[in-house]
């Protein structure tokens, strides 16, 4: 368990939230608004490994 916790960062929560929103059908503008992203390329890095 400790090894898993060591691999979690503040960005892990943001990545997970962005991916969950995308998988739930949220639009890019909605995801960007919720995560307060201003650049689409930043959001794209967060969701690049999401299988949709």
CHARMM internal coordinates of N, CA and C (Angstrom, degrees):
IC EDIT
DIST 1 N 1 CA 1.4484
DIST 1 CA 1 C 1.5213
ANGL 1 N 1 CA 1 C 110.49
DIST 1 C 2 N 1.3246
ANGL 1 CA 1 C 2 N 118.20
DIHE 1 N 1 CA 1 C 2 N -43.65
DIST 2 N 2 CA 1.4599
ANGL 1 C 2 N 2 CA 120.26
DIHE 1 CA 1 C 2 N 2 CA -179.59
DIST 2 CA 2 C 1.5198
ANGL 2 N 2 CA 2 C 112.02
DIHE 1 C 2 N 2 CA 2 C -60.51
DIST 2 C 3 N 1.3395
ANGL 2 CA 2 C 3 N 117.25
DIHE 2 N 2 CA 2 C 3 N -35.29
DIST 3 N 3 CA 1.4656
ANGL 2 C 3 N 3 CA 119.22
DIHE 2 CA 2 C 3 N 3 CA -179.86
DIST 3 CA 3 C 1.5294
ANGL 3 N 3 CA 3 C 111.03
DIHE 2 C 3 N 3 CA 3 C -67.41
DIST 3 C 4 N 1.3201
ANGL 3 CA 3 C 4 N 117.00
DIHE 3 N 3 CA 3 C 4 N -32.61
DIST 4 N 4 CA 1.4588
ANGL 3 C 4 N 4 CA 120.18
DIHE 3 CA 3 C 4 N 4 CA 177.28
DIST 4 CA 4 C 1.5184
ANGL 4 N 4 CA 4 C 110.02
DIHE 3 C 4 N 4 CA 4 C -68.62
DIST 4 C 5 N 1.3111
ANGL 4 CA 4 C 5 N 116.50
DIHE 4 N 4 CA 4 C 5 N -44.49
DIST 5 N 5 CA 1.4662
ANGL 4 C 5 N 5 CA 121.14
DIHE 4 CA 4 C 5 N 5 CA -178.81
DIST 5 CA 5 C 1.5176
ANGL 5 N 5 CA 5 C 111.14
DIHE 4 C 5 N 5 CA 5 C -62.72
DIST 5 C 6 N 1.3081
ANGL 5 CA 5 C 6 N 118.30
DIHE 5 N 5 CA 5 C 6 N -36.25
DIST 6 N 6 CA 1.4648
ANGL 5 C 6 N 6 CA 121.40
DIHE 5 CA 5 C 6 N 6 CA 179.59
DIST 6 CA 6 C 1.5177
ANGL 6 N 6 CA 6 C 112.07
DIHE 5 C 6 N 6 CA 6 C -64.46
DIST 6 C 7 N 1.3287
ANGL 6 CA 6 C 7 N 117.21
DIHE 6 N 6 CA 6 C 7 N -23.43
DIST 7 N 7 CA 1.4626
ANGL 6 C 7 N 7 CA 121.22
DIHE 6 CA 6 C 7 N 7 CA -178.51
DIST 7 CA 7 C 1.5238
ANGL 7 N 7 CA 7 C 113.35
DIHE 6 C 7 N 7 CA 7 C -91.33
DIST 7 C 8 N 1.3225
ANGL 7 CA 7 C 8 N 117.54
DIHE 7 N 7 CA 7 C 8 N 2.85
DIST 8 N 8 CA 1.4601
ANGL 7 C 8 N 8 CA 121.16
DIHE 7 CA 7 C 8 N 8 CA -179.98
DIST 8 CA 8 C 1.5202
ANGL 8 N 8 CA 8 C 109.20
DIHE 7 C 8 N 8 CA 8 C -98.95
DIST 8 C 9 N 1.3220
ANGL 8 CA 8 C 9 N 115.18
DIHE 8 N 8 CA 8 C 9 N 130.97
DIST 9 N 9 CA 1.4661
ANGL 8 C 9 N 9 CA 120.23
DIHE 8 CA 8 C 9 N 9 CA 178.18
DIST 9 CA 9 C 1.5235
ANGL 9 N 9 CA 9 C 108.92
DIHE 8 C 9 N 9 CA 9 C -122.82
DIST 9 C 10 N 1.3098
ANGL 9 CA 9 C 10 N 115.89
DIHE 9 N 9 CA 9 C 10 N 176.19
DIST 10 N 10 CA 1.4517
ANGL 9 C 10 N 10 CA 119.89
DIHE 9 CA 9 C 10 N 10 CA 175.32
DIST 10 CA 10 C 1.5133
ANGL 10 N 10 CA 10 C 111.74
DIHE 9 C 10 N 10 CA 10 C -59.88
DIST 10 C 11 N 1.3131
ANGL 10 CA 10 C 11 N 115.92
DIHE 10 N 10 CA 10 C 11 N -31.88
DIST 11 N 11 CA 1.4646
ANGL 10 C 11 N 11 CA 119.82
DIHE 10 CA 10 C 11 N 11 CA 179.50
DIST 11 CA 11 C 1.5225
ANGL 11 N 11 CA 11 C 111.49
DIHE 10 C 11 N 11 CA 11 C -73.14
DIST 11 C 12 N 1.3174
ANGL 11 CA 11 C 12 N 117.42
DIHE 11 N 11 CA 11 C 12 N -24.75
DIST 12 N 12 CA 1.4644
ANGL 11 C 12 N 12 CA 119.78
DIHE 11 CA 11 C 12 N 12 CA 178.10
DIST 12 CA 12 C 1.5136
ANGL 12 N 12 CA 12 C 111.07
DIHE 11 C 12 N 12 CA 12 C -58.08
DIST 12 C 13 N 1.3204
ANGL 12 CA 12 C 13 N 116.77
DIHE 12 N 12 CA 12 C 13 N -40.63
DIST 13 N 13 CA 1.4600
ANGL 12 C 13 N 13 CA 120.90
DIHE 12 CA 12 C 13 N 13 CA 179.31
DIST 13 CA 13 C 1.5265
ANGL 13 N 13 CA 13 C 111.01
DIHE 12 C 13 N 13 CA 13 C -67.11
DIST 13 C 14 N 1.3264
ANGL 13 CA 13 C 14 N 116.73
DIHE 13 N 13 CA 13 C 14 N -39.90
DIST 14 N 14 CA 1.4652
ANGL 13 C 14 N 14 CA 120.53
DIHE 13 CA 13 C 14 N 14 CA 179.39
DIST 14 CA 14 C 1.5215
ANGL 14 N 14 CA 14 C 110.92
DIHE 13 C 14 N 14 CA 14 C -67.57
DIST 14 C 15 N 1.3212
ANGL 14 CA 14 C 15 N 116.85
DIHE 14 N 14 CA 14 C 15 N -41.27
DIST 15 N 15 CA 1.4636
ANGL 14 C 15 N 15 CA 120.76
DIHE 14 CA 14 C 15 N 15 CA 178.11
DIST 15 CA 15 C 1.5241
ANGL 15 N 15 CA 15 C 109.36
DIHE 14 C 15 N 15 CA 15 C -62.19
DIST 15 C 16 N 1.3178
ANGL 15 CA 15 C 16 N 116.34
DIHE 15 N 15 CA 15 C 16 N -48.36
DIST 16 N 16 CA 1.4629
ANGL 15 C 16 N 16 CA 120.55
DIHE 15 CA 15 C 16 N 16 CA -179.65
DIST 16 CA 16 C 1.5121
ANGL 16 N 16 CA 16 C 112.20
DIHE 15 C 16 N 16 CA 16 C -60.30
DIST 16 C 17 N 1.3166
ANGL 16 CA 16 C 17 N 116.86
DIHE 16 N 16 CA 16 C 17 N -42.88
DIST 17 N 17 CA 1.4685
ANGL 16 C 17 N 17 CA 120.62
DIHE 16 CA 16 C 17 N 17 CA 179.80
DIST 17 CA 17 C 1.5165
ANGL 17 N 17 CA 17 C 110.57
DIHE 16 C 17 N 17 CA 17 C -63.93
DIST 17 C 18 N 1.3213
ANGL 17 CA 17 C 18 N 117.15
DIHE 17 N 17 CA 17 C 18 N -44.98
DIST 18 N 18 CA 1.4716
ANGL 17 C 18 N 18 CA 120.86
DIHE 17 CA 17 C 18 N 18 CA 179.91
DIST 18 CA 18 C 1.5272
ANGL 18 N 18 CA 18 C 110.37
DIHE 17 C 18 N 18 CA 18 C -62.26
DIST 18 C 19 N 1.3143
ANGL 18 CA 18 C 19 N 117.03
DIHE 18 N 18 CA 18 C 19 N -43.30
DIST 19 N 19 CA 1.4532
ANGL 18 C 19 N 19 CA 120.65
DIHE 18 CA 18 C 19 N 19 CA -179.63
DIST 19 CA 19 C 1.5215
ANGL 19 N 19 CA 19 C 111.46
DIHE 18 C 19 N 19 CA 19 C -67.38
DIST 19 C 20 N 1.3266
ANGL 19 CA 19 C 20 N 117.51
DIHE 19 N 19 CA 19 C 20 N -41.05
DIST 20 N 20 CA 1.4644
ANGL 19 C 20 N 20 CA 120.55
DIHE 19 CA 19 C 20 N 20 CA 177.59
DIST 20 CA 20 C 1.5191
ANGL 20 N 20 CA 20 C 111.15
DIHE 19 C 20 N 20 CA 20 C -62.35
DIST 20 C 21 N 1.3263
ANGL 20 CA 20 C 21 N 116.64
DIHE 20 N 20 CA 20 C 21 N -42.60
DIST 21 N 21 CA 1.4636
ANGL 20 C 21 N 21 CA 120.13
DIHE 20 CA 20 C 21 N 21 CA 178.70
DIST 21 CA 21 C 1.5239
ANGL 21 N 21 CA 21 C 111.03
DIHE 20 C 21 N 21 CA 21 C -62.91
DIST 21 C 22 N 1.3195
ANGL 21 CA 21 C 22 N 116.36
DIHE 21 N 21 CA 21 C 22 N -42.39
DIST 22 N 22 CA 1.4567
ANGL 21 C 22 N 22 CA 119.60
DIHE 21 CA 21 C 22 N 22 CA -179.60
DIST 22 CA 22 C 1.5292
ANGL 22 N 22 CA 22 C 110.75
DIHE 21 C 22 N 22 CA 22 C -64.14
DIST 22 C 23 N 1.3234
ANGL 22 CA 22 C 23 N 115.97
DIHE 22 N 22 CA 22 C 23 N -45.23
DIST 23 N 23 CA 1.4627
ANGL 22 C 23 N 23 CA 120.03
DIHE 22 CA 22 C 23 N 23 CA -178.97
DIST 23 CA 23 C 1.5286
ANGL 23 N 23 CA 23 C 112.39
DIHE 22 C 23 N 23 CA 23 C -66.93
DIST 23 C 24 N 1.3261
ANGL 23 CA 23 C 24 N 116.77
DIHE 23 N 23 CA 23 C 24 N -23.12
DIST 24 N 24 CA 1.4599
ANGL 23 C 24 N 24 CA 119.90
DIHE 23 CA 23 C 24 N 24 CA 178.64
DIST 24 CA 24 C 1.5272
ANGL 24 N 24 CA 24 C 111.81
DIHE 23 C 24 N 24 CA 24 C -84.65
DIST 24 C 25 N 1.3360
ANGL 24 CA 24 C 25 N 116.19
DIHE 24 N 24 CA 24 C 25 N -2.64
DIST 25 N 25 CA 1.4543
ANGL 24 C 25 N 25 CA 120.15
DIHE 24 CA 24 C 25 N 25 CA 176.31
DIST 25 CA 25 C 1.5190
ANGL 25 N 25 CA 25 C 115.40
DIHE 24 C 25 N 25 CA 25 C 98.78
DIST 25 C 26 N 1.3276
ANGL 25 CA 25 C 26 N 117.47
DIHE 25 N 25 CA 25 C 26 N 7.95
DIST 26 N 26 CA 1.4690
ANGL 25 C 26 N 26 CA 120.19
DIHE 25 CA 25 C 26 N 26 CA 178.70
DIST 26 CA 26 C 1.5265
ANGL 26 N 26 CA 26 C 109.88
DIHE 25 C 26 N 26 CA 26 C -65.52
DIST 26 C 27 N 1.3140
ANGL 26 CA 26 C 27 N 115.71
DIHE 26 N 26 CA 26 C 27 N 146.21
DIST 27 N 27 CA 1.4609
ANGL 26 C 27 N 27 CA 120.94
DIHE 26 CA 26 C 27 N 27 CA 178.08
DIST 27 CA 27 C 1.5325
ANGL 27 N 27 CA 27 C 109.85
DIHE 26 C 27 N 27 CA 27 C -78.76
DIST 27 C 28 N 1.3127
ANGL 27 CA 27 C 28 N 115.64
DIHE 27 N 27 CA 27 C 28 N 161.90
DIST 28 N 28 CA 1.4685
ANGL 27 C 28 N 28 CA 120.24
DIHE 27 CA 27 C 28 N 28 CA 178.84
DIST 28 CA 28 C 1.5276
ANGL 28 N 28 CA 28 C 112.10
DIHE 27 C 28 N 28 CA 28 C -57.17
DIST 28 C 29 N 1.3473
ANGL 28 CA 28 C 29 N 119.02
DIHE 28 N 28 CA 28 C 29 N -45.65
DIST 29 N 29 CA 1.4686
ANGL 28 C 29 N 29 CA 118.04
DIHE 28 CA 28 C 29 N 29 CA 178.59
DIST 29 CA 29 C 1.5307
ANGL 29 N 29 CA 29 C 112.89
DIHE 28 C 29 N 29 CA 29 C -60.01
DIST 29 C 30 N 1.3238
ANGL 29 CA 29 C 30 N 117.06
DIHE 29 N 29 CA 29 C 30 N -37.42
DIST 30 N 30 CA 1.4641
ANGL 29 C 30 N 30 CA 120.18
DIHE 29 CA 29 C 30 N 30 CA 178.90
DIST 30 CA 30 C 1.5304
ANGL 30 N 30 CA 30 C 110.11
DIHE 29 C 30 N 30 CA 30 C -65.80
DIST 30 C 31 N 1.3242
ANGL 30 CA 30 C 31 N 116.48
DIHE 30 N 30 CA 30 C 31 N -46.06
DIST 31 N 31 CA 1.4685
ANGL 30 C 31 N 31 CA 120.33
DIHE 30 CA 30 C 31 N 31 CA 179.66
DIST 31 CA 31 C 1.5260
ANGL 31 N 31 CA 31 C 109.96
DIHE 30 C 31 N 31 CA 31 C -61.63
DIST 31 C 32 N 1.3264
ANGL 31 CA 31 C 32 N 116.31
DIHE 31 N 31 CA 31 C 32 N -44.81
DIST 32 N 32 CA 1.4658
ANGL 31 C 32 N 32 CA 119.99
DIHE 31 CA 31 C 32 N 32 CA -179.79
DIST 32 CA 32 C 1.5231
ANGL 32 N 32 CA 32 C 111.03
DIHE 31 C 32 N 32 CA 32 C -61.60
DIST 32 C 33 N 1.3153
ANGL 32 CA 32 C 33 N 117.07
DIHE 32 N 32 CA 32 C 33 N -39.99
DIST 33 N 33 CA 1.4544
ANGL 32 C 33 N 33 CA 121.28
DIHE 32 CA 32 C 33 N 33 CA 179.10
DIST 33 CA 33 C 1.5297
ANGL 33 N 33 CA 33 C 110.91
DIHE 32 C 33 N 33 CA 33 C -65.14
DIST 33 C 34 N 1.3141
ANGL 33 CA 33 C 34 N 116.80
DIHE 33 N 33 CA 33 C 34 N -47.50
DIST 34 N 34 CA 1.4681
ANGL 33 C 34 N 34 CA 120.71
DIHE 33 CA 33 C 34 N 34 CA -178.37
DIST 34 CA 34 C 1.5234
ANGL 34 N 34 CA 34 C 111.85
DIHE 33 C 34 N 34 CA 34 C -63.26
DIST 34 C 35 N 1.3476
ANGL 34 CA 34 C 35 N 116.65
DIHE 34 N 34 CA 34 C 35 N -38.99
DIST 35 N 35 CA 1.4611
ANGL 34 C 35 N 35 CA 120.45
DIHE 34 CA 34 C 35 N 35 CA -179.24
DIST 35 CA 35 C 1.5173
ANGL 35 N 35 CA 35 C 114.10
DIHE 34 C 35 N 35 CA 35 C -89.81
DIST 35 C 36 N 1.3390
ANGL 35 CA 35 C 36 N 114.74
DIHE 35 N 35 CA 35 C 36 N -3.22
DIST 36 N 36 CA 1.4616
ANGL 35 C 36 N 36 CA 121.79
DIHE 35 CA 35 C 36 N 36 CA -178.66
DIST 36 CA 36 C 1.5334
ANGL 36 N 36 CA 36 C 113.08
DIHE 35 C 36 N 36 CA 36 C 59.56
DIST 36 C 37 N 1.3247
ANGL 36 CA 36 C 37 N 114.62
DIHE 36 N 36 CA 36 C 37 N 35.09
DIST 37 N 37 CA 1.4602
ANGL 36 C 37 N 37 CA 119.55
DIHE 36 CA 36 C 37 N 37 CA 174.50
DIST 37 CA 37 C 1.5151
ANGL 37 N 37 CA 37 C 108.27
DIHE 36 C 37 N 37 CA 37 C -83.52
DIST 37 C 38 N 1.3079
ANGL 37 CA 37 C 38 N 116.88
DIHE 37 N 37 CA 37 C 38 N 141.11
DIST 38 N 38 CA 1.4559
ANGL 37 C 38 N 38 CA 120.79
DIHE 37 CA 37 C 38 N 38 CA 177.38
DIST 38 CA 38 C 1.5207
ANGL 38 N 38 CA 38 C 111.97
DIHE 37 C 38 N 38 CA 38 C -108.43
DIST 38 C 39 N 1.3167
ANGL 38 CA 38 C 39 N 116.66
DIHE 38 N 38 CA 38 C 39 N -16.15
DIST 39 N 39 CA 1.4687
ANGL 38 C 39 N 39 CA 121.06
DIHE 38 CA 38 C 39 N 39 CA -179.41
DIST 39 CA 39 C 1.5180
ANGL 39 N 39 CA 39 C 109.81
DIHE 38 C 39 N 39 CA 39 C -117.86
DIST 39 C 40 N 1.3194
ANGL 39 CA 39 C 40 N 115.34
DIHE 39 N 39 CA 39 C 40 N 129.97
DIST 40 N 40 CA 1.4568
ANGL 39 C 40 N 40 CA 120.50
DIHE 39 CA 39 C 40 N 40 CA -179.47
DIST 40 CA 40 C 1.5262
ANGL 40 N 40 CA 40 C 111.76
DIHE 39 C 40 N 40 CA 40 C -63.25
DIST 40 C 41 N 1.3401
ANGL 40 CA 40 C 41 N 117.87
DIHE 40 N 40 CA 40 C 41 N -33.35
DIST 41 N 41 CA 1.4687
ANGL 40 C 41 N 41 CA 119.72
DIHE 40 CA 40 C 41 N 41 CA -178.67
DIST 41 CA 41 C 1.5265
ANGL 41 N 41 CA 41 C 111.66
DIHE 40 C 41 N 41 CA 41 C -66.27
DIST 41 C 42 N 1.3078
ANGL 41 CA 41 C 42 N 117.39
DIHE 41 N 41 CA 41 C 42 N -30.62
DIST 42 N 42 CA 1.4628
ANGL 41 C 42 N 42 CA 120.44
DIHE 41 CA 41 C 42 N 42 CA 176.55
DIST 42 CA 42 C 1.5260
ANGL 42 N 42 CA 42 C 109.53
DIHE 41 C 42 N 42 CA 42 C -67.14
DIST 42 C 43 N 1.3093
ANGL 42 CA 42 C 43 N 116.48
DIHE 42 N 42 CA 42 C 43 N -47.61
DIST 43 N 43 CA 1.4625
ANGL 42 C 43 N 43 CA 119.93
DIHE 42 CA 42 C 43 N 43 CA 178.43
DIST 43 CA 43 C 1.5189
ANGL 43 N 43 CA 43 C 110.69
DIHE 42 C 43 N 43 CA 43 C -61.46
DIST 43 C 44 N 1.3085
ANGL 43 CA 43 C 44 N 118.05
DIHE 43 N 43 CA 43 C 44 N -40.26
DIST 44 N 44 CA 1.4667
ANGL 43 C 44 N 44 CA 121.35
DIHE 43 CA 43 C 44 N 44 CA -178.67
DIST 44 CA 44 C 1.5225
ANGL 44 N 44 CA 44 C 111.53
DIHE 43 C 44 N 44 CA 44 C -59.98
DIST 44 C 45 N 1.3290
ANGL 44 CA 44 C 45 N 117.21
DIHE 44 N 44 CA 44 C 45 N -35.52
DIST 45 N 45 CA 1.4745
ANGL 44 C 45 N 45 CA 119.82
DIHE 44 CA 44 C 45 N 45 CA 176.50
DIST 45 CA 45 C 1.5213
ANGL 45 N 45 CA 45 C 110.98
DIHE 44 C 45 N 45 CA 45 C -65.62
DIST 45 C 46 N 1.3181
ANGL 45 CA 45 C 46 N 116.94
DIHE 45 N 45 CA 45 C 46 N -35.07
DIST 46 N 46 CA 1.4642
ANGL 45 C 46 N 46 CA 121.16
DIHE 45 CA 45 C 46 N 46 CA -179.39
DIST 46 CA 46 C 1.5216
ANGL 46 N 46 CA 46 C 112.20
DIHE 45 C 46 N 46 CA 46 C -70.56
DIST 46 C 47 N 1.3264
ANGL 46 CA 46 C 47 N 117.03
DIHE 46 N 46 CA 46 C 47 N -32.86
DIST 47 N 47 CA 1.4604
ANGL 46 C 47 N 47 CA 119.56
DIHE 46 CA 46 C 47 N 47 CA -175.13
DIST 47 CA 47 C 1.5273
ANGL 47 N 47 CA 47 C 113.51
DIHE 46 C 47 N 47 CA 47 C -105.72
DIST 47 C 48 N 1.3278
ANGL 47 CA 47 C 48 N 117.69
DIHE 47 N 47 CA 47 C 48 N 6.18
DIST 48 N 48 CA 1.4607
ANGL 47 C 48 N 48 CA 120.30
DIHE 47 CA 47 C 48 N 48 CA -173.29
DIST 48 CA 48 C 1.5310
ANGL 48 N 48 CA 48 C 113.93
DIHE 47 C 48 N 48 CA 48 C -60.74
DIST 48 C 49 N 1.3035
ANGL 48 CA 48 C 49 N 118.81
DIHE 48 N 48 CA 48 C 49 N -27.45
DIST 49 N 49 CA 1.4661
ANGL 48 C 49 N 49 CA 120.14
DIHE 48 CA 48 C 49 N 49 CA -178.45
DIST 49 CA 49 C 1.5202
ANGL 49 N 49 CA 49 C 113.52
DIHE 48 C 49 N 49 CA 49 C -99.30
DIST 49 C 50 N 1.3208
ANGL 49 CA 49 C 50 N 115.71
DIHE 49 N 49 CA 49 C 50 N 13.45
DIST 50 N 50 CA 1.4655
ANGL 49 C 50 N 50 CA 120.18
DIHE 49 CA 49 C 50 N 50 CA 179.31
DIST 50 CA 50 C 1.5087
ANGL 50 N 50 CA 50 C 109.23
DIHE 49 C 50 N 50 CA 50 C -81.44
DIST 50 C 51 N 1.3094
ANGL 50 CA 50 C 51 N 115.94
DIHE 50 N 50 CA 50 C 51 N 128.41
DIST 51 N 51 CA 1.4720
ANGL 50 C 51 N 51 CA 120.09
DIHE 50 CA 50 C 51 N 51 CA 175.78
DIST 51 CA 51 C 1.5142
ANGL 51 N 51 CA 51 C 107.76
DIHE 50 C 51 N 51 CA 51 C -88.94
DIST 51 C 52 N 1.3132
ANGL 51 CA 51 C 52 N 115.97
DIHE 51 N 51 CA 51 C 52 N 119.30
DIST 52 N 52 CA 1.4652
ANGL 51 C 52 N 52 CA 119.50
DIHE 51 CA 51 C 52 N 52 CA 179.54
DIST 52 CA 52 C 1.5049
ANGL 52 N 52 CA 52 C 111.41
DIHE 51 C 52 N 52 CA 52 C -123.37
END
COOR INIT
IC SEED 1 N 1 CA 1 C
IC BUILD
